[in-house]
Amino acid sequence: MTKNKITLLATLAIALAVGPVTAPAIAKDKAAAAKTAVVVDAPPAGKGQVVFFRPGSMMGMALGCNVRENGALIGGLGNGKYFIQAFEPGKHVFTTHSETTDTLNMEIESGETYYVKCGIGMGVVAGRPNIAPSDKATFDEKSAKLKLKTVDQLEKERAKDAAKK
C-alpha cells in the first residue's frame, strides 16, 4: 500500500471509532461552555440597591458611561461592565454626561433591587451616554457576558475623580 492509502484508511478508522458528531452534541458543548446569568444578592438591611450595567456593544465601545449623584462619581461603566451599589431609601437623581447630560430620577425603597442600563447613542462630536430604568430579565439576559467592577475598582475611580476637583 502506498503512504496516501494508509493515511486515508487510518483517518477512516479513527472517524468510525469516534462516531459522528451531531448538531445536538455541538449545541450541548456550547451551552456547557456558556457562562450562567449573574445572581444578585439581596441589598444590605435597611437599604435598596441599584445594578448599573452596560451591555457590550460596538456602538461607543471605547467610551465610558460615568454615573454620578449630586456631582459625585458613583462608578464608570465601560463596555460590557456592571456594578451594584447600595443606597439609603428615598429619592435619588443619577446623571451621566458627555455632549449632553442625561438624568434618571428614582425612588429607592428598602429591600428592593433596581436595574439601570447605560447605553451610548450617536452624538455630534462624541457618543452620548444615556441611562434608563431596566429590569431583572434584561440584566439576566446580558449578565453572563458582563464583567463585575469590584468595590476596590470603584473606590479607586472615585478617589481619582475626587482628586481632579
N, C-alpha and C positions, 0 to 999 in steps of 0.2 A: 504494500500500500504506500501511496505517496504521503508526504507530510500533510498536505492540504486535506486529504481524505481522513486521516487520523484526527486532525483538529476538528473537522466537521462532525465526525462520529462522537468525539469526546464532548463537544458542545451539545449535541442532541441528547446524549446520555444524561448530562447534568440537567438539561431542561426537563426531561421526562422525570428525573428523580425528584426535582424540586416541585414540579407541578405548575400549572398555570396560575398567574397572579390575576385575580379578578378585580373588577372595579370596586365591589364592596370591601375587599381586603385593603385596597388602597385607601378608600374612604375612612375605614377604621383606623388605619395608621395615622392619617392626617388629623382625625378627631382626637386621637390619643396625644398627638404632639401639640395640639392647640392648648393654650392656657385657658383656665377657667375664669369666670367672672369674679371680680373682687368682692369680698364680703365686707360690708361696712358695719362696724360695731355700733352699739347704741352710744349716744352722747354722754358725757360726764353728768353726774347727778346735778339737777338744777339748771342745766344749760341745754341749749339747742346746738345743732351743728350744721355746717354747710359743706357739701362736697363740691368743690370748684374743679371743673375738668375742661380740657381742651382736646378733642379728638385729633388724631393725626390727619393731616391734610396737605396737599401740595400748595393750596392757596395760603400765602403768608407763612410758609414753612419756617423761614428764618426770623420771623417777627415774634415778639413776646406779647403776652397779654397780662399786664401788671394790674392786679386787683387791689384797690385801695378803699379805706373807710376813713372819712374825715382827713384826707390827705396822707394818712399813714399807710405804708405798704403792708398788705396782708400777705401777698405772695405773688410770684410771677408764674405764669403758665406758658411754658414752651410747648412746641408741637408734641402732642401725644403724652401730656403730663396731667397729673391731678394732685390735689391735696385736700385735706379735711381740716376744718377749723371750727373750734367750739366758740360759741358766743353767749353772752348773757341774753336772756329773753328780752324782747322789746323790738322797737323799730331800728332798722339798720339801713344805711344808704351806701351801696357799693358803686365804685366808679372805675372805669378804665379809660385811658386817654392815649391818643396819637394825634391825628389831624383834628379829630373831634373828640368830645367826651361822651361816653355812654354811661347812663346811670340806671341802677336797679334798686328799687325800694322794696324792702322785705320786712315782714313782721315775723320774728323768730319766737317760737314757743318752746318752753322747757320740754325736754324729752323727744323732740322732733328732729328729723334729719331732712334737709332740703338739698336740692341739686341745682347747680348753676353751671351752665355751659358757656364757654367763651369761644367765639369764632372770629375769624378775620375776614372782613369784607373788602371790596375794592375801594381804594381811595384815589385822590388826585395825585398826590406825591408819594404817599406810603399807604400800606394797608390800614384798615380801620378796625381795631378790635371792638367787639361788642359782647356784652354779657346779657344773658337771658335766663329766666327760670327754665328748668328742665325737669325730668322725673327719673325715678329709680330705673324704670325699664330702659330708657335711653342710655343711662350710665352703664347698666348691666350689659347691654349690647356692645358697648365700646370698651368697657373696662379691661377686658383681657389683653387689649393691645396698649393700654396706658401704663405709664411708669409713675410710681408714687414719689412725690417730693417729700423728703423726711423733715421732721421738726428741725433738725440741725441745719439742713439746707435752707429752710425758710428763715430761721433766726439769722443766719449769715447774710441772706438777702436783705432782711430788714435792717440789720446793723449797717450794711454798706449803703443802703438807701438813706438812712438817717444821717450818716456821716456827710453825705452830699449837701445836706441842707444847712 
